[in-house]
C-alpha cells in the first residue's frame, strides 16, 4: 500500500486484540495496518459470497422447523 493511497483512521481495539495484533505484526514482519487491511478484505469477500448464496437461494421454498425434523426422521438421520 502506497502512503499516498492510505487513509488514516482511529479504531479502538480490545487490549488483548491489540496485543495479539502487535505480536503477529512482529512475528510476521508485517505492519499492523497490512494485517488489519487483509482481515477486512477477507471479511468483505466472505460477506460478498454469503450475499451471493442468499440471492441464489431466494427462490427456495421456506421449510418450518417441524417439517425439517420430519424430513430428518424420514431419511433416517433421526
C-alpha atoms as one frame of an Amber mdcrd trajectory, in Angstrom:
protein
   0.000   0.000   0.000   1.455   3.323  -1.016   1.417   6.044   1.639  -0.465
   8.426  -0.672  -3.298   5.918  -1.037  -3.784   5.262   2.667  -6.484   6.909
   4.751  -5.757   7.361   8.415  -8.470   6.121  10.763  -8.856   5.699  14.504
 -10.003   2.270  15.597 -10.458   1.247  19.217  -9.349  -2.326  19.855  -9.811
  -4.562  22.828  -6.440  -4.546  24.664  -5.939  -8.289  24.163  -6.685  -8.000
  20.443  -4.250  -5.106  20.153  -1.545  -7.149  21.863  -2.220 -10.117  19.585
  -2.113  -7.866  16.521   1.134  -6.282  17.655   2.728  -9.684  18.310   1.537
 -11.032  14.948   2.952  -7.943  13.276   6.372  -8.506  14.815   6.327 -12.245
  14.179   5.250 -11.899  10.535   7.357  -8.795   9.873   4.276  -7.036   8.507
   2.714  -3.790   9.622  -0.385  -3.866  11.806  -2.124  -1.861   9.068  -1.349
  -4.529   6.465  -2.712  -7.256   8.742  -5.904  -5.295   9.505  -6.422  -4.412
   5.823  -6.037  -8.071   4.849  -8.520  -9.153   7.535 -11.056  -6.549   6.392
 -10.691  -7.581   2.753 -11.231 -11.228   3.700 -14.309 -10.379   5.758 -15.785
  -8.312   2.930 -15.104 -11.133   0.414 -16.895 -13.566   2.741 -19.837 -11.160
   3.022 -19.961 -10.938  -0.776 -20.005 -14.747  -1.040 -22.741 -15.021   1.617
 -24.896 -12.458  -0.190 -24.446 -14.321  -3.480 -25.581 -17.580  -1.869 -28.580
 -15.824  -0.314 -29.524 -14.391  -3.723 -29.200 -17.827  -5.334 -31.426 -19.399
  -2.673 -34.018 -16.613  -2.571 -36.449 -18.640  -4.669 -36.321 -21.752  -2.487
 -39.377 -22.719  -0.509 -39.048 -21.980   3.192 -39.198 -25.001   5.476 -40.533
 -24.923   9.018 -38.565 -26.464  11.827 -41.222 -29.133  12.235 -41.053 -30.005
   8.519 -37.272 -30.176   8.697 -37.396 -32.546  11.669 -39.896 -34.681   9.762
 -37.547 -34.803   6.784 -34.647 -35.843   9.016 -36.774 -38.583  10.557 -37.986
 -39.782   7.148 -34.462 -40.092   5.725 -33.194 -41.905   8.821 -30.994 -39.139
  10.195 -33.078 -39.050  13.383
